[in-house]
Amino acid sequence: MKLKTRLIAMNFLQFFIWGTWLLTVGAYWFQTKHWSGTEFGAIFSTMGIASLFMPAIAGIIADRWVNAERLYGCFHLIGAVILFCIPLINDPSLFFWVMLASMIFYMPTIALAITVGYSSLKAQGLDIIKEYPPIRVFGTIGFIVALWIISLAGFEKSPAQFYVASAASLFLGLYAFSLPKCPPLGKGHKRSFVQALGLDAFKLFKSSKMALFFIFAMLLGASLQLTNAYGDTFLHDFAKIDIFKNTIAVRFPAIIMSISQISETLFILAIPFFLRKFGIKRVMLFSMIAWVLRFGLFAYGDPAQRLWMIVLSCIIYGMAFDFFNISGSLFVETQSEPRIRASAQGLFMMMTNGFGAFFGGRISGILIDKYFKISADPNAVQFNWKAIWTTFAAYSLVVAVLFAVLFRHKHDGRQMQNIHP
């Protein structure tokens, strides 16, 4: 099997696992379990808590002691067991701890998948700016396929979504051991005490430019968790309003939300052009403006006459997500030495899906329960969704303005022409 095909399969399964539950766990939580928003914010913060330390730890291990593809496979095998146990839980507090355990082993696999992909392509002398985005797009396709399977099978509010995720994780864990070998590149180097602990990737913070980059990565990571956490259950809530309950968007919300991932496939392919044409600062600024539009259109959309707003919001999501996540990982690659490659990607993941997800999940859950809850009746619309999405849009606008003013990076088209092995 050709290298690109093998990496395509890896990316497809990596995000298929996430797609089976990430956007629909809110429907399971609110519509089936009827648990609170504050508790749900805690559930989504598990991604942040795990990403505070696990991607960095996994990066250290992969840089110094264990092949990245082997570590990747072991994490997915452990994750498969934990996912299988989640449907057995009927207490929200216990659900939190089991989900945290699941995220401890899943979140570092995102950065490890990037490391395996970049390392394998570079080993063959390929240009990752050109070659990686078309491979990564199949991760998005995997996410879409998972959403459609869960929605059409009627699993959006069912614990069965976790069984599907468990089976996919088991398969990927076994498949990972057949991937190209990615040995530790930091092994054998004379090291200081800090380097011995694998903390040398943190020296990137010495650069004011990189420090600001990571801070804004954290702030954008919060935006990503807001849309993941509440998008699907937002559409499910329209089922409690008679004029909307039979619309397609309410009957199959996960399919409507999958338009976001379909849009991703197009924007991923456009990344090489945009990076070379506009540079990382403008591309990330485009992402931030897209987040403002994403939330603003949700605020004024509905599943009937204004369905076009929801659909347009989902299309815009492709730019909001890709121009930040994929471009950001490529930018980190250009700023880090090969021997700390995995650690640097882990650091980027820590800021986005770690601190960003933690603060986004926890604070949003508390604010929604305190300021935007309008009913305690699970059979009625419980939240003021227009105010919620408007608040999220305002937050994204502030972040965009601050980034435009504070982050200084001179675009050099030659830097993004090729990242050498």
Steps between C-alpha positions, in 0.01 A plus 500: 500500500635844407601741776233758421228233502617375838498851645157564348362192679657617826347848476160362397478276806654759735216744444231238439540410869447861606213555257294219649437693821658848510206692354227267626603448863316825578173351371564186707577714806214751481228315309544148644665542840360850577815594688600866557694746286763558768565126521512481122757779488710284728470208257632710212774633724640144521653556156668808635620338821647202312662729244670704771752224553444188288598630151817647651579178688429290192722731294784461749467119492486495118799735472718304742400141569218339297415497129214742439290246308526242781402750768214610275372143467521427874300812586220407261477145636462631856251760377286228341452330837403825675253604227329163532438570871343847459142383419492308829514824704189664647659758728625833355792520744625154411440580132744789538779281635458227241485756219814660641674162484386462140634843409832434673566232240323657200618861498874426463425279199405810298850645536656154459311450173646828376847389609466165322373673187767769488783260587397244238463757224830667585677164503408469133611857427147626437374857551256483790344839418394352168445135590351502851176701457354261234579211739357677805177571313412133536491552875219745442330251268524241779333746738221559247443129439478441876244780542283362223515146635406615851219723372345260249523212748309707756789503748523879557335473841605140561793348692561284190715782359771405749498136394562607140788721619646211702500263203672760278762572767578129536549464123723808476706390798584172327553668161745752649766232549520460121575870442849621394752498782552840664791454742585759769711774340615642832653171612880502539539879518700645788238661717467752777271431795212687331557309177515171687151569631386576145409857589718671242201562270391761755797713393275606212333729756824703515398653170237768557350416164461133588372582849226716348428233241440240772283740703274564204501129422355451848232764443400347167498156660223629726293601196535153353366335816200733510377391158578132564320498833177678415437486124314169484288544813415855379325346198343224711334767718295622202311167521323647804346772281204375293574695181855361483477146637448327164764689302793303358754698705326395822445138397862452389705776668828308481466482122444876483801554726706274274486776237768659719730205442418486129607864484820405681600270214499795259680744727770247592590470133516879474746539789825475295383782270383725783814448708731586212285788381405666830721354775415352838380823664238580238391137472444481876324836494268362230428214740409736783265706284342175384429408864313829545282419199459137609345596833314807370316301233402237757355778716253611235439171317221246535417163336228644272507838319848581631652157447732665247669682790573174679628343177719804426633489855599137445676588175692782669608255772736336250707818482470565873634157594755420227663840468578478869570134581678374189683824420599536863658155513694575181618831647622323815688258277688787334599645838628183671805277463450143373609342830215675689245456221257281696540708817429823311182355348403378845552852634276644228236239585534584869420866436208440263330184622647537848468846651265617225261208531512507880411867533253488211318198640495596867425871470236460228312235702493721810396813305226318311348358819525833683400754234338324205281227652130580455335174609569197717242292313678240279194499269533872427774713343737546790748761373499841333699385197496837324669668795744210539620510138513882498724493809729244336517718186596806705775302671642390164492858370704625796757223444526590129558870570765427762679257270505749211658764724739293715633210291786615277631264237648599166386270224779330309360291217827308469469366854175325415617373163646192659576360842814301452559155648 
